[in-house]
Amino acid sequence: MEKTVIVKGMTCEHCAGRVKNELEKIDGVLSADVSADADNAIIQLEEEVDYGLLRKAVEKAGYNFVEIN
């Protein structure tokens, strides 16, 4: 299952790497392809994941979670 998270505040690939690392720590997240240019993270999930956990991961990395599609 694939979800797209809109993330604001990233300015470079280092920023994207911080978000990727936090998202991939979550159980059920297989991978996260994060782009500072596109302001998003495309997440591959093996199971449903509480969106609150995704929000916390983005915020822990220091960025703004806008929405998930």
Buried (B, 14 or more C-beta within 10 A) or exposed (E): EEBBBBBEBBEEEEBBBBBBBBBBEBEBBEEBBBBBEBBBBBBEBEEEBEEEBBBBBBBBBEBEBBEBE
